[in-house]
Amino acid sequence: MTRLFGTDGVRGLANRDLTAELAVDLSVAAAHVLGETGAFEGHRPVAVVGRDPRASGEFLEAAVVAGLASAGVDVRRVGVLPTPGVAYLTAARSADLGVMLSASHNAMPDNGIKFFARGGHKLGDAIEDAVESRLGEPWDRPTGSGVGRVTDDAEGAHAYTEHLLSTLAGQNLDGVRVVVDCANGAASSVAADAFARAAADVITIHDAPDGLNINEACGSTHLRSLQAAVVEHGADLGVALDGDADRCLAVDASGSLVDGDQILAILTLAMRDAGRLAHNSVVSTVMSNLGFRQAMQREGVAVVATAVGDRYVLEAMRSFGYTLGGEQSGHLIMSEHATTGDGLLTALHLGAELATSGRTLADLASVMQRFPQVLVNVPDVDKMRVDAPAIAAAVAEEERALGDDGRVLLRPSGTEPLVRVMVEADSAERAQEVADRLATVVRKTIG
């Protein structure tokens, strides 16, 4: 049976896969499970609920609020706000749980529900499984004064922006011209204010959400308009956020992409030089570019590798006290300031590094050479046999041939019956050839 929770909450086509009924049931079950773990500590529980601007978020928010209040949880609605803003307010308001309604970078028809525990941390797998197991169970409903009350937190966005600015610790972006693509998403209401108050010369684009245009030909998955705007305005930096602003990619003055690995490399060295990189280590996933790993090795920084997904990066950071981690996709976690990936936080600190160093983004990003990377999905296979001897032998042969000029990674999909073949090499052509050969072996062996 397919697990309801993915690597980032529950997600699906709104009103088909993710219905109002499911949203109510998930909220009730989450309240019960967290209450029984002692998270509410014998007091009347409080939840923070936010959303991105998707049209479906309106009825799903109502469903979540109804479910929580019916379970005796007081609800503070913060409205449209980035996911990391909801996580921050969950901690800052001493709430017992937080709920964010968003499908991140997905197209508008999708939506999702993410839960945060007390302190603004995502729920662990075991808690999510417990929530899923309790869906639709009979329960004793509170009545009278036992039901939850619902209020609006009008100061939530301001409090989150104040928090972002406080993390700069006196640094600012004076002299930096930045274009921010808000993806017509959750950051549209706070991005311009945050950058302007950090003394940047800021231009925002795709900052007029109407409920239907989120991520539409904009944001971190569609960079072309940002690249053009950066060149047009003579900007030093372009920032592409996704729908819930928990990730960001960057664009340099020439319009060239600076991806999550490159941003992570820049901030790693900045934090190391400032004495803030705990254990002289940075956390990234197995999908991080070989160029990132080589750059960190040259700089004497240890790289801790995790499974794909920012939740696994965060788990490693929390377990061992690391202060920086991230993914190639642009999810970066600065644990001194946040409990989850935060695109605005990342972008502000990247801009501050430009201002402080006096260097261009292209120059800062040159610390690593990005190896061409090819990803081939091999569908309709027995993904649990990805370690079959014939496949392992083929991988070993290709790795020997690549030597230090590339690497190979095969991994089963977490949600589909397919194997992902990732190859990095010194040229895109070579990477594609190796990936195609290995995909053929996978198909013949376990197809």
VEXDREN-2710 file (C-alpha; in Angstrom, 1 decimal):
% VEXDREN-2710
k/r/px/py/pz
1/MET/0.0/0.0/0.0
2/THR/1.4/3.4/-1.0
3/ARG/2.3/5.7/2.0
4/LEU/0.0/8.8/2.1
5/PHE/2.8/11.0/3.4
6/GLY/5.7/11.7/0.9
7/THR/9.0/13.3/1.7
8/ASP/7.3/16.7/2.2
9/GLY/3.8/16.1/3.6
10/VAL/0.7/15.0/1.8
11/ARG/0.4/16.2/-1.8
12/GLY/-1.9/15.6/-4.7
13/LEU/-4.5/17.0/-7.1
14/ALA/-6.7/19.3/-5.0
15/ASN/-10.3/18.3/-4.6
16/ARG/-9.5/14.9/-6.2
17/ASP/-6.6/13.4/-4.3
18/LEU/-6.5/16.0/-1.6
19/THR/-10.1/16.7/-0.6
20/ALA/-11.7/18.8/2.1
21/GLU/-12.7/15.6/3.9
22/LEU/-9.1/14.3/3.9
23/ALA/-7.9/17.6/5.2
24/VAL/-10.3/17.5/8.1
25/ASP/-9.4/13.9/8.9
26/LEU/-5.6/14.6/8.7
27/SER/-6.0/17.6/11.1
28/VAL/-8.0/15.7/13.6
29/ALA/-5.6/12.7/13.5
30/ALA/-2.6/14.9/13.8
31/ALA/-4.1/16.6/16.9
32/HIS/-4.8/13.3/18.5
33/VAL/-1.4/11.8/17.8
34/LEU/0.5/14.8/18.9
35/GLY/-1.6/15.1/22.0
36/GLU/-1.0/11.5/23.0
37/THR/2.8/11.9/22.6
38/GLY/2.6/14.5/25.3
39/ALA/3.3/17.4/22.9
40/PHE/0.5/19.5/24.4
41/GLU/1.8/19.0/28.0
42/GLY/-1.6/19.1/29.6
43/HIS/-2.6/22.6/28.3
44/ARG/-5.0/23.7/25.7
45/PRO/-3.2/23.3/22.3
46/VAL/-2.6/26.1/19.8
47/ALA/-1.9/25.7/16.1
48/VAL/-0.6/28.1/13.4
49/VAL/-2.1/27.6/10.0
50/GLY/-0.9/29.3/6.8
51/ARG/-1.1/28.7/3.0
52/ASP/0.2/29.8/-0.4
53/PRO/-2.2/31.7/-2.7
54/ARG/-3.6/28.7/-4.6
55/ALA/-7.4/28.9/-5.1
56/SER/-7.8/25.5/-3.5
57/GLY/-5.9/26.7/-0.4
58/GLU/-9.0/28.7/0.5
59/PHE/-11.3/25.7/1.0
60/LEU/-8.5/23.4/2.3
61/GLU/-7.5/26.0/4.9
62/ALA/-11.2/26.1/6.0
63/ALA/-11.1/22.3/6.3
64/VAL/-7.9/22.2/8.3
65/VAL/-9.1/24.9/10.6
66/ALA/-12.4/23.1/11.1
67/GLY/-10.7/19.8/11.9
68/LEU/-8.3/21.3/14.4
69/ALA/-10.9/23.4/16.2
70/SER/-13.3/20.4/16.3
71/ALA/-10.5/18.5/18.1
72/GLY/-10.2/21.2/20.7
73/VAL/-7.2/23.1/19.2
74/ASP/-7.2/26.9/19.2
75/VAL/-6.2/28.1/15.7
76/ARG/-4.2/31.2/14.6
77/ARG/-4.6/31.8/10.9
78/VAL/-1.7/33.7/9.4
79/GLY/-3.0/33.7/5.9
80/VAL/-0.7/33.7/2.8
81/LEU/2.9/33.2/4.0
82/PRO/5.9/31.2/3.0
83/THR/6.3/27.7/4.5
84/PRO/9.4/28.8/6.5
85/GLY/7.3/31.7/7.9
86/VAL/4.7/29.3/9.2
87/ALA/7.5/27.1/10.7
88/TYR/9.1/30.2/12.3
89/LEU/5.8/31.4/13.8
90/THR/5.0/27.9/15.1
91/ALA/8.1/28.3/17.2
92/ALA/7.9/32.0/17.9
93/ARG/4.3/31.9/19.0
94/SER/5.0/28.8/21.2
95/ALA/2.4/26.9/19.2
96/ASP/2.0/23.2/19.6
97/LEU/1.7/22.5/15.9
98/GLY/1.8/24.3/12.6
99/VAL/0.1/23.5/9.3
100/MET/1.1/24.8/5.8
101/LEU/-1.1/24.3/2.8
102/SER/1.1/24.3/-0.3
103/ALA/2.3/22.1/-3.2
104/SER/5.5/24.1/-3.4
105/HIS/6.8/24.2/-7.0
106/ASN/3.9/22.0/-8.4
107/ALA/1.4/23.4/-10.8
108/MET/-1.6/25.3/-9.5
109/PRO/-4.2/22.4/-9.6
110/ASP/-2.1/20.5/-6.9
111/ASN/-2.0/21.3/-3.3
112/GLY/-0.5/19.8/-0.1
113/ILE/-0.5/19.7/3.6
114/LYS/2.6/19.9/5.7
115/PHE/2.6/19.6/9.5
116/PHE/5.1/21.0/11.9
117/ALA/5.6/19.9/15.5
118/ARG/6.3/22.3/18.4
119/GLY/9.4/24.3/17.7
120/GLY/8.6/24.4/13.9
121/HIS/10.2/21.0/13.0
122/LYS/8.6/18.7/10.4
123/LEU/7.1/15.6/11.8
124/GLY/9.2/12.4/11.8
125/ASP/8.2/9.4/9.7
126/ALA/6.9/7.5/12.8
127/ILE/4.6/10.3/13.7
128/GLU/3.3/10.7/10.1
129/ASP/2.7/6.9/10.0
130/ALA/0.7/7.2/13.3
131/VAL/-1.3/10.1/11.9
132/GLU/-2.1/8.1/8.7
133/SER/-3.1/5.0/10.8
134/ARG/-5.7/7.1/12.7
135/LEU/-7.6/8.5/9.8
136/GLY/-11.3/8.2/10.1
137/GLU/-11.3/6.5/13.5
138/PRO/-14.2/7.1/16.0
139/TRP/-13.4/9.6/18.7
140/ASP/-15.0/11.6/21.5
141/ARG/-15.7/15.1/20.3
142/PRO/-15.4/18.0/22.7
143/THR/-18.4/20.3/23.1
144/GLY/-19.2/23.7/24.5
145/SER/-16.1/25.5/25.8
146/GLY/-14.0/22.4/24.8
147/VAL/-14.0/23.2/21.1
148/GLY/-11.1/25.3/19.6
149/ARG/-11.4/29.0/18.9
150/VAL/-10.2/30.6/15.7
151/THR/-8.4/33.9/15.4
152/ASP/-6.4/35.8/12.7
153/ASP/-2.8/36.6/13.4
154/ALA/-2.5/39.9/11.5
155/GLU/1.1/40.5/12.7
156/GLY/2.5/37.2/11.5
157/ALA/4.0/38.4/8.2
158/HIS/5.6/41.4/9.9
159/ALA/7.1/39.2/12.6
160/TYR/8.5/36.8/10.0
161/THR/10.1/39.7/8.1
162/GLU/11.6/41.1/11.3
163/HIS/13.1/37.7/12.0
164/LEU/14.7/37.5/8.5
165/LEU/16.3/40.9/8.9
166/SER/17.6/40.1/12.4
167/THR/19.6/37.1/11.0
168/LEU/21.8/39.5/9.0
169/ALA/23.3/40.8/12.3
170/GLY/24.0/44.3/11.0
171/GLN/25.0/43.3/7.5
172/ASN/22.9/44.7/4.7
173/LEU/22.6/44.6/0.9
174/ASP/23.6/48.2/0.3
175/GLY/24.8/48.7/-3.3
176/VAL/23.3/45.4/-4.5
177/ARG/20.6/45.5/-7.2
178/VAL/18.4/42.4/-7.0
179/VAL/15.5/41.0/-9.1
180/VAL/13.3/38.7/-7.1
181/ASP/10.9/36.3/-8.9
182/CYS/8.2/35.6/-6.4
183/ALA/6.5/32.8/-8.5
184/ASN/3.2/34.5/-7.9
185/GLY/3.4/32.6/-4.7
186/ALA/3.5/32.9/-0.9
187/ALA/6.5/35.3/-0.8
188/SER/4.7/37.9/-3.0
189/SER/3.5/39.9/0.0
190/VAL/6.8/39.9/2.0
191/ALA/9.8/39.7/-0.5
192/ALA/9.9/43.3/-1.6
193/ASP/9.7/44.6/1.9
194/ALA/12.4/42.3/3.2
195/PHE/14.9/43.2/0.6
196/ALA/14.1/46.9/0.6
197/ARG/14.5/47.0/4.4
198/ALA/17.9/45.2/4.0
199/ALA/18.9/48.2/1.9
200/ALA/18.9/46.4/-1.5
201/ASP/17.8/48.1/-4.7
202/VAL/15.0/45.6/-5.3
203/ILE/12.8/44.8/-8.3
204/THR/10.1/42.2/-7.9
205/ILE/8.5/40.2/-10.8
206/HIS/5.7/37.7/-10.8
207/ASP/4.4/39.1/-7.5
208/ALA/0.7/39.5/-8.3
209/PRO/-0.9/36.1/-7.3
210/ASP/-4.5/35.6/-8.3
211/GLY/-5.0/32.1/-7.0
212/LEU/-4.5/30.6/-10.5
213/ASN/-1.1/31.8/-11.7
214/ILE/1.3/30.4/-9.0
215/ASN/4.4/28.9/-10.6
216/GLU/3.0/29.6/-14.1
217/ALA/6.1/30.1/-16.4
218/CYS/7.9/31.7/-13.4
219/GLY/9.7/30.9/-10.3
220/SER/12.5/28.4/-9.6
221/THR/11.2/25.9/-12.2
222/HIS/11.0/28.5/-15.1
223/LEU/14.0/30.9/-15.0
224/ARG/13.8/32.5/-18.4
225/SER/11.9/35.6/-17.4
226/LEU/14.1/36.2/-14.4
227/GLN/17.3/35.8/-16.5
228/ALA/15.9/38.4/-19.0
229/ALA/14.9/40.8/-16.2
230/VAL/18.3/40.6/-14.5
231/VAL/20.1/41.6/-17.8
232/GLU/17.4/44.2/-18.6
233/HIS/17.8/46.0/-15.2
234/GLY/21.5/45.6/-14.9
235/ALA/21.1/43.7/-11.7
236/ASP/23.9/42.0/-9.6
237/LEU/21.7/39.2/-8.5
238/GLY/18.5/37.4/-9.5
239/VAL/16.5/35.3/-7.1
240/ALA/14.0/32.7/-8.2
241/LEU/11.6/31.4/-5.4
242/ASP/9.1/28.6/-5.7
243/GLY/5.4/28.7/-4.7
244/ASP/5.9/28.4/-1.0
245/ALA/9.4/30.1/-0.9
246/ASP/11.2/27.4/0.9
247/ARG/13.8/27.2/-1.9
248/CYS/15.7/29.6/-4.1
249/LEU/17.9/29.5/-7.2
250/ALA/20.0/32.4/-8.3
251/VAL/21.0/34.2/-11.5
252/ASP/24.2/36.2/-12.0
253/ALA/24.6/39.5/-13.8
254/SER/25.0/37.8/-17.2
255/GLY/21.8/35.8/-16.7
256/SER/23.6/32.5/-16.0
257/LEU/22.1/30.0/-13.5
258/VAL/23.7/29.6/-10.1
259/ASP/22.1/26.5/-8.6
260/GLY/21.6/25.2/-5.1
261/ASP/24.9/23.5/-4.9
262/GLN/26.7/26.7/-5.9
263/ILE/24.8/28.8/-3.5
264/LEU/25.5/26.2/-0.8
265/ALA/29.3/26.3/-1.6
266/ILE/29.3/30.2/-1.4
267/LEU/27.5/30.2/2.0
268/THR/29.6/27.3/3.3
269/LEU/32.8/29.3/2.8
270/ALA/31.3/32.5/4.1
271/MET/30.2/30.8/7.3
272/ARG/33.5/29.0/7.6
273/ASP/35.4/32.3/7.3
274/ALA/33.1/33.8/9.9
275/GLY/33.6/30.9/12.3
276/ARG/30.0/29.8/12.1
277/LEU/30.3/26.5/10.2
278/ALA/29.9/23.9/12.9
279/HIS/32.3/21.0/12.8
280/ASN/33.8/22.5/9.6
281/SER/31.1/20.4/7.8
282/VAL/28.2/20.9/5.4
283/VAL/25.3/18.6/4.8
284/SER/24.1/17.8/1.3
285/THR/22.3/14.9/-0.5
286/VAL/23.7/12.1/-2.6
287/MET/22.5/14.1/-5.6
288/SER/24.9/17.0/-5.0
289/ASN/27.1/17.8/-7.9
290/LEU/30.6/16.2/-8.0
291/GLY/31.9/19.7/-8.5
292/PHE/30.5/20.7/-5.1
293/ARG/32.2/17.7/-3.4
294/GLN/35.5/18.4/-5.1
295/ALA/35.4/22.1/-4.2
296/MET/34.7/21.4/-0.5
297/GLN/37.5/18.9/-0.5
298/ARG/39.9/21.5/-1.8
299/GLU/38.7/23.9/0.8
300/GLY/39.1/21.4/3.6
301/VAL/35.4/21.2/4.4
302/ALA/33.8/17.9/5.2
303/VAL/30.7/16.9/3.2
304/VAL/28.0/14.8/5.0
305/ALA/25.8/13.0/2.5
306/THR/22.1/12.1/3.1
307/ALA/19.2/10.6/1.2
308/VAL/17.4/13.0/-1.2
309/GLY/14.9/15.3/0.5
310/ASP/15.5/18.4/2.7
311/ARG/13.9/16.5/5.6
312/TYR/16.8/14.1/5.6
313/VAL/19.3/17.0/5.4
314/LEU/17.6/18.5/8.4
315/GLU/17.6/15.2/10.4
316/ALA/21.4/14.9/10.0
317/MET/21.9/18.6/10.9
318/ARG/19.8/18.2/14.1
319/SER/21.4/14.9/15.1
320/PHE/25.0/16.1/14.9
321/GLY/24.7/19.9/15.3
322/TYR/25.6/21.0/11.8
323/THR/24.7/24.6/10.9
324/LEU/24.3/24.5/7.1
325/GLY/22.9/22.0/4.6
326/GLY/21.0/21.9/1.4
327/GLU/20.0/20.5/-1.9
328/GLN/20.8/21.2/-5.5
329/SER/17.2/22.2/-6.0
330/GLY/17.7/25.3/-3.8
331/HIS/16.5/24.0/-0.4
332/LEU/19.1/25.4/2.0
333/ILE/18.8/25.2/5.7
334/MET/20.6/27.6/8.0
335/SER/19.9/26.0/11.4
336/GLU/21.0/29.0/13.4
337/HIS/18.0/30.8/12.0
338/ALA/15.5/28.3/10.6
339/THR/14.0/24.8/11.1
340/THR/13.4/24.3/7.4
341/GLY/14.5/25.5/4.0
342/ASP/14.0/29.2/3.5
343/GLY/14.4/30.8/0.1
344/LEU/14.2/34.4/1.4
345/LEU/16.6/33.7/4.2
346/THR/19.1/32.1/1.7
347/ALA/18.7/34.9/-0.8
348/LEU/19.3/37.7/1.8
349/HIS/22.4/36.0/3.0
350/LEU/23.6/35.5/-0.5
351/GLY/23.1/39.1/-1.3
352/ALA/24.8/40.1/1.9
353/GLU/27.9/38.1/0.8
354/LEU/27.9/40.0/-2.5
355/ALA/27.8/43.3/-0.6
356/THR/30.4/42.4/2.0
357/SER/32.9/40.8/-0.3
358/GLY/32.5/43.2/-3.1
359/ARG/32.7/40.3/-5.5
360/THR/30.3/39.4/-8.3
361/LEU/28.0/36.4/-8.0
362/ALA/29.8/34.7/-11.0
363/ASP/33.1/35.2/-9.2
364/LEU/31.8/33.7/-5.9
365/ALA/30.2/30.8/-7.8
366/SER/33.4/30.0/-9.5
367/VAL/34.6/28.2/-6.4
368/MET/33.1/25.1/-7.9
369/GLN/33.0/23.7/-11.4
370/ARG/29.6/22.2/-12.1
371/PHE/29.9/18.8/-13.8
372/PRO/27.3/18.0/-16.5
373/GLN/24.6/15.8/-14.9
374/VAL/22.2/13.5/-16.7
375/LEU/19.3/11.7/-15.0
376/VAL/17.5/8.8/-16.8
377/ASN/14.4/7.2/-15.3
378/VAL/13.9/3.5/-16.0
379/PRO/10.2/2.7/-15.5
380/ASP/8.4/-0.6/-15.0
381/VAL/11.1/-2.4/-13.1
382/ASP/11.5/-4.2/-9.8
383/LYS/13.2/-1.3/-8.1
384/MET/14.0/-3.3/-5.0
385/ARG/16.5/-5.4/-7.1
386/VAL/18.6/-2.3/-8.1
387/ASP/21.6/-4.0/-6.3
388/ALA/21.5/-7.1/-8.6
389/PRO/25.0/-8.4/-9.4
390/ALA/24.8/-7.6/-13.1
391/ILE/23.8/-4.0/-12.4
392/ALA/26.5/-3.6/-9.7
393/ALA/29.1/-5.0/-12.1
394/ALA/28.1/-2.6/-14.8
395/VAL/28.2/0.4/-12.5
396/ALA/31.6/-0.6/-11.2
397/GLU/32.9/-0.8/-14.8
398/GLU/31.6/2.6/-15.7
399/GLU/33.0/4.1/-12.5
400/ARG/36.4/2.8/-13.2
401/ALA/36.3/4.3/-16.7
402/LEU/35.2/7.7/-15.3
403/GLY/37.8/7.8/-12.6
404/ASP/37.9/11.3/-11.0
405/ASP/36.1/12.8/-13.9
406/GLY/32.6/11.6/-13.0
407/ARG/30.4/9.5/-10.8
408/VAL/27.4/7.2/-11.0
409/LEU/24.4/6.9/-8.7
410/LEU/21.5/4.5/-9.0
411/ARG/18.5/4.7/-6.7
412/PRO/15.0/3.4/-6.6
413/SER/12.2/6.0/-6.7
414/GLY/10.4/6.5/-3.3
415/THR/7.0/6.7/-4.9
416/GLU/7.1/5.0/-8.4
417/PRO/8.1/1.6/-9.8
418/LEU/11.3/3.0/-11.4
419/VAL/15.0/3.3/-10.9
420/ARG/16.8/6.7/-11.4
421/VAL/20.1/6.5/-13.1
422/MET/22.2/9.6/-12.5
423/VAL/25.6/10.2/-14.1
424/GLU/28.0/13.1/-13.9
425/ALA/31.0/13.4/-16.3
426/ASP/33.4/15.9/-17.8
427/SER/31.0/16.4/-20.7
428/ALA/27.3/16.1/-21.2
429/GLU/27.8/13.8/-24.1
430/ARG/29.8/11.3/-22.0
431/ALA/27.4/11.5/-19.1
432/GLN/24.5/10.7/-21.5
433/GLU/26.3/7.8/-23.0
434/VAL/27.1/6.2/-19.7
435/ALA/23.5/6.8/-18.4
436/ASP/22.0/5.2/-21.5
437/ARG/24.2/2.1/-21.2
438/LEU/23.4/1.7/-17.5
439/ALA/19.7/2.2/-18.1
440/THR/19.8/-0.6/-20.7
441/VAL/21.4/-2.9/-18.2
442/VAL/18.8/-2.0/-15.5
443/ARG/16.0/-2.6/-18.0
444/LYS/17.3/-6.0/-19.1
445/THR/18.1/-7.1/-15.6
446/ILE/15.1/-6.2/-13.5
447/GLY/12.5/-5.1/-16.1
END
